[in-house]
């Protein structure tokens, strides 16, 4: 038998995911500042692209929070 769909803590989980993702962005930017001169252009570009995807994810999380608030 399937578990009932409990969405009561979805907003909290989404907010935690946003905070974690923002922390990952900060850490990778700090890493780039500290070690960017030791990295290849390709490695830097990969990290920057990953941060862009993280920022897109944050926007998606925020959209989901809005949807949950309307439910």
Sine and cosine of phi, psi and omega as CSV:
sin_phi,cos_phi,sin_psi,cos_psi,sin_omega,cos_omega
0.00,0.00,0.67,-0.74,-0.02,-1.00
-0.97,0.25,0.53,-0.85,0.05,-1.00
-0.96,0.29,0.54,-0.84,0.07,-1.00
-0.91,0.41,0.47,-0.88,-0.03,-1.00
-0.99,0.16,0.97,-0.24,-0.01,-1.00
-0.97,-0.24,0.95,-0.30,-0.03,-1.00
-0.96,-0.27,0.22,0.98,-0.12,-0.99
-0.88,0.47,-0.46,0.89,-0.03,-1.00
-0.93,-0.37,0.28,0.96,-0.02,-1.00
-0.86,0.50,-0.68,0.73,-0.04,-1.00
-0.89,0.45,-0.68,0.73,0.03,-1.00
-0.88,0.48,-0.69,0.73,0.01,-1.00
-0.90,0.44,-0.67,0.74,0.01,-1.00
-0.90,0.43,-0.64,0.77,0.03,-1.00
-0.91,0.42,-0.62,0.79,0.07,-1.00
-0.90,0.44,-0.65,0.76,0.01,-1.00
-0.90,0.43,-0.63,0.78,0.05,-1.00
-0.89,0.46,-0.74,0.68,-0.01,-1.00
-0.88,0.48,-0.69,0.72,0.01,-1.00
-0.90,0.44,-0.67,0.74,-0.02,-1.00
-0.92,0.39,-0.64,0.77,0.05,-1.00
-0.90,0.44,-0.62,0.78,0.05,-1.00
-0.90,0.44,-0.66,0.76,0.04,-1.00
-0.89,0.47,-0.64,0.77,0.05,-1.00
-0.89,0.46,-0.74,0.67,0.00,-1.00
-0.86,0.50,-0.71,0.71,-0.02,-1.00
-0.89,0.46,-0.66,0.75,-0.02,-1.00
-0.94,0.33,-0.57,0.82,0.07,-1.00
-0.91,0.41,-0.67,0.74,0.05,-1.00
-0.88,0.47,-0.65,0.76,0.02,-1.00
-0.89,0.46,-0.69,0.72,0.02,-1.00
-0.88,0.48,-0.66,0.75,0.02,-1.00
-0.90,0.43,-0.65,0.76,-0.07,-1.00
-0.98,0.20,-0.57,0.82,-0.15,-0.99
-0.82,-0.57,0.11,0.99,-0.05,-1.00
-0.84,0.55,-0.54,0.84,-0.01,-1.00
-0.95,0.31,-0.23,0.97,0.02,-1.00
-0.98,-0.19,0.03,1.00,-0.06,-1.00
-0.96,-0.29,0.44,-0.90,0.08,-1.00
-0.97,0.24,0.31,-0.95,0.03,-1.00
-0.87,0.49,-0.58,0.81,0.01,-1.00
-0.91,0.41,-0.68,0.74,0.02,-1.00
-0.90,0.45,-0.67,0.75,0.03,-1.00
-0.89,0.46,-0.71,0.70,-0.02,-1.00
-0.89,0.46,-0.62,0.78,0.03,-1.00
-0.90,0.44,-0.68,0.73,0.01,-1.00
-0.91,0.41,-0.65,0.76,0.00,-1.00
-0.92,0.39,-0.63,0.78,0.04,-1.00
-0.91,0.41,-0.63,0.78,0.03,-1.00
-0.90,0.44,-0.65,0.76,0.04,-1.00
-0.90,0.43,-0.60,0.80,0.05,-1.00
-0.89,0.45,-0.66,0.75,0.05,-1.00
-0.91,0.42,-0.61,0.79,0.05,-1.00
-0.89,0.45,-0.67,0.74,0.01,-1.00
-0.90,0.43,-0.61,0.79,0.07,-1.00
-0.90,0.43,-0.62,0.78,0.04,-1.00
-0.89,0.46,-0.66,0.75,0.02,-1.00
-0.86,0.50,-0.69,0.73,0.03,-1.00
-0.88,0.48,-0.64,0.77,0.05,-1.00
-0.90,0.44,-0.67,0.74,0.04,-1.00
-0.88,0.48,-0.68,0.73,0.00,-1.00
-0.90,0.44,-0.63,0.78,0.05,-1.00
-0.89,0.45,-0.66,0.75,0.04,-1.00
-0.90,0.44,-0.61,0.80,0.03,-1.00
-0.89,0.45,-0.67,0.74,0.04,-1.00
-0.87,0.49,-0.67,0.74,0.03,-1.00
-0.89,0.46,-0.67,0.75,0.01,-1.00
-0.91,0.42,-0.59,0.80,-0.02,-1.00
-0.92,0.40,-0.49,0.87,0.00,-1.00
-0.99,0.11,-0.17,0.99,-0.03,-1.00
-1.00,0.07,0.00,0.00,0.00,0.00
